[in-house]
């Protein structure tokens, strides 16, 4: 095959002639792709390796690209290091129908159709295969059309060259389940993923590769990374998982925005012909060791998403329902967002409107944004008056009708509480204590490094040493004991002397290292010092992860008559793991291998317990709706470019729906007035309609779902005791399979 190169301005390509067949190879954003033309049909052939930073723009400003099937040395590794690549982007013509993915500056184009993509993350190894269909369907019901997941290198290749794609690690089965449920997939290959996952997804054995430096332009790292990534890509192609093959995967790692407020912080794509993509909108963060819980309101999440679309073109309520409504509202704006011309107008110092409109048509959508975080504001827009709560965005799919506001939660809430399991509460609780080793075989002068000992197969290692204390070394005054001091690089430690518990200590997410220091009762003669070193996982982020260390680095006894005794080089024995881990006490079969004793009181340190199980109660659901709330976004639809209501009279209302086909059996709280509090903790305010509970019971008792209009006429008594108060309806009901109970009025 003979190659020649041609170039003109921003176009770069190579052509080759092989048996009268033209092969055109496009180089785009560091990636190599090609079209193989033969009798007007398109076929795949192995790609060629390429270098440089070249960009192709075709007549539409779009770039046609595909990941190389066979890359040259280091080419895939360098691309992943730059984190700028796409998967399955080639558009292939089959009988005039486009199959695959391309893009321009406005959007992704999937199988020839512009798409608004609403993505949610489901990490397959964090759930079981039998849970995948339900999780995916819940995501779809919430308005998502894309499922995003990482590929977790350390679970797939825990030992070098030994792969595992079984059970919860069956990536292909997970992706097929996504496709079977009519959704797209985003595959984030990493291979470093962070994801609050042990070692950021990198397998432990990488640490033992000579001269390796993670996440850098390092030959050993790039070599092993390329091998794994190539294996995954080949597997996906073999299973026909990419969109160009009819599979669900439409894209992968890209240079995008991760964070909480990308609508305001994202400066735009790295090329003008690319669409804006937000890959991680953190609704919360995993709780790190030593930190308080991380929370984020549904209102703030909705504001950030609406902001993103206006500027860039698990089931928990109210977050799930509020964001579901947001996705529906944005889909009502889909044509305007994808095809309309954008412009921005300032309506006041803090309020702006972003409009997407096709002149001469009915296609128009507007986003009214109040950026004031403290004060609500009423503004005029196109001859109509609109009320905007503080720091909120109202969505108008026809530039006239408010169908959604980020601060007014129309969807129901639930009270998430825990209840004791009736079954497990009747069990007799038992315990099993680990044997504290006194003297292990000495295999090292110094205590060994903890990561290197555990190799990510356990979080525990025993360290033992012995000291011979002469009677003259002991302090003759009573109540003054020597002190054991252990300086550790992390993460936690429990200390014993002569089999007796001495104390414990631990580090934190910010400062892993710590010092354990406790008085000890030594005896003349041989004394046994035992330490249990504990990890809370390998580091998941940051530079030079391969040079992080843990475990004891200095051990000494203070307060002897002869001074401080340094035990660091005293000779140490090591035992990796706990006996309970080896026996798998956490399984039903393993639990039968040991003798359990009834729990009379708290056991000694390093004790296994059969603990009580709590179940989550989500049967208490609520709604909190004001007169200023827009009607449910379900009140409208768009057909044939016409935006029309699907109900006779769209008004604010409380909407309640029980989970799992249960029925509303009791109204636990109802107040039409100015109620206070949140779901599970509502209270009557200074204004309250006495018939509130009766009205809600008439609308809801015995039903799986119900709607209660926010209507003064419905709740009014003989007179209005608070005519100047803006009304709010707060409702809390209980769902069950039992018969409903009506309160006495």
Helices and strands as residue ranges (DSSP letters): E 2-8, E 11-18, E 21-28, E 31-38, E 41-42, H 75-82, E 92-94, E 97-99, E 101-103, E 108-110, E 113-115, E 119-121, G 124-126, H 129-141, E 146-150, H 153-156, G 167-169, H 171-180, E 184-188, G 198-201, G 204-208, H 219-238, G 243-245, E 249-252, E 257-259, H 262-265, E 278-281, H 298-312, H 319-332, H 334-339, E 341-346, E 351-357, E 364-370, E 377-381, E 384-388, E 392-396, E 404-405, E 413-414, E 417-420, G 424-426, E 430-433, E 442-444, H 450-454, E 460-469, G 471-473, E 483-488, E 492-497, E 500-506, E 514-519, E 525-534, G 545-547, E 552-560, E 563-566, E 572-576, H 579-583, H 588-591, E 597-598, E 607-609, E 614-617, E 620-626, G 633-635, E 636-639, E 642-645, E 653-657, G 659-661, E 663-673, H 692-700, E 705-709, H 712-715, E 728-736
